[in-house]
Amino acid sequence: MYATQALTHVVPLAAELDKNKVTPGVLGFLVFAALAVGVWQLMKSMNRHMGRVNFEEAPEPGAASAAESGAPRGSAEK
């Protein structure tokens, strides 16, 4: 069933509402619940992927040669 077909079944129900009382109703709850479930699944997936990360910072390429030569870091030879 397409979303437009589903909305055509919901629209006649909206005509029965009191014009002075506006509420999100069941459709608003379903949208909110779907967003909440989606966010929960994304967070669960992110935690799983972050748990697999094994990050070890590699030294800078110039830092090893500067440390071996005894030159202070940041000084440049001219």
Backbone torsions as a table, in degrees:
resi	resn	phi	psi	omega
1	MET	NA	132.7	179.5
2	TYR	-79.0	157.1	-179.0
3	ALA	-64.4	-35.5	179.8
4	THR	-66.8	-36.1	177.2
5	GLN	-67.2	-38.0	179.2
6	ALA	-66.4	-38.7	179.9
7	LEU	-69.4	-30.1	178.6
8	THR	-67.2	-25.5	176.3
9	HIS	-79.2	-26.0	-177.5
10	VAL	-86.0	-32.5	-175.0
11	VAL	-60.0	-43.3	177.9
12	PRO	-61.5	-28.6	178.0
13	LEU	-69.2	-28.5	-179.5
14	ALA	-70.8	-25.1	-179.8
15	ALA	-69.8	-21.8	-178.8
16	GLU	-80.9	-8.5	-177.5
17	LEU	-73.6	152.4	173.5
18	ASP	-70.2	132.4	-176.4
19	LYS	-68.4	-21.7	-179.4
20	ASN	-89.3	-9.0	-177.6
21	LYS	-121.2	112.9	-179.2
22	VAL	-116.2	124.5	178.4
23	THR	-132.4	157.5	178.8
24	PRO	-68.4	-30.2	176.0
25	GLY	70.9	-166.0	-175.9
26	VAL	-69.3	-40.0	-179.5
27	LEU	-62.6	-41.4	177.1
28	GLY	-63.3	-39.7	178.0
29	PHE	-65.3	-42.2	-179.3
30	LEU	-64.6	-39.6	177.9
31	VAL	-65.0	-45.0	179.0
32	PHE	-62.6	-42.9	-179.9
33	ALA	-64.9	-39.6	178.8
34	ALA	-64.9	-41.0	177.5
35	LEU	-64.4	-41.1	180.0
36	ALA	-63.7	-42.8	179.0
37	VAL	-65.5	-40.3	178.1
38	GLY	-62.5	-43.7	178.4
39	VAL	-65.1	-40.5	178.8
40	TRP	-61.7	-43.2	179.2
41	GLN	-66.4	-39.4	177.5
42	LEU	-63.8	-41.2	178.9
43	MET	-66.4	-39.1	178.9
44	LYS	-64.3	-42.2	178.5
45	SER	-66.0	-41.4	179.9
46	MET	-62.6	-43.2	179.0
47	ASN	-62.7	-38.6	178.9
48	ARG	-65.5	-43.7	-179.2
49	HIS	-69.9	-38.3	179.1
50	MET	-67.8	-29.8	177.1
51	GLY	-67.9	-26.4	-179.5
52	ARG	-82.7	-13.0	-176.1
53	VAL	-75.7	129.4	176.5
54	ASN	-120.8	90.8	-173.4
55	PHE	-99.1	121.6	172.8
56	GLU	-124.5	122.6	-176.6
57	GLU	-71.9	126.3	178.5
58	ALA	-85.1	143.1	178.0
59	PRO	-67.9	155.2	178.1
60	GLU	-66.7	147.0	-176.8
61	PRO	-61.0	-37.0	-178.4
62	GLY	-80.3	-16.7	-176.0
63	ALA	-70.0	-36.5	-178.2
64	ALA	-68.3	-42.6	-178.8
65	SER	-71.7	-33.6	178.5
66	ALA	-69.8	-35.6	179.9
67	ALA	-69.9	-36.2	-179.8
68	GLU	-70.6	-36.1	-177.1
69	SER	-82.9	-12.6	178.4
70	GLY	84.0	5.1	178.5
71	ALA	-76.5	140.5	176.8
72	PRO	-64.6	149.1	-177.9
73	ARG	-69.9	133.9	178.7
74	GLY	99.0	-14.2	178.6
75	SER	-86.0	140.3	-178.7
76	ALA	-115.7	138.9	177.5
77	GLU	-85.1	138.3	-179.0
78	LYS	-114.6	NA	NA
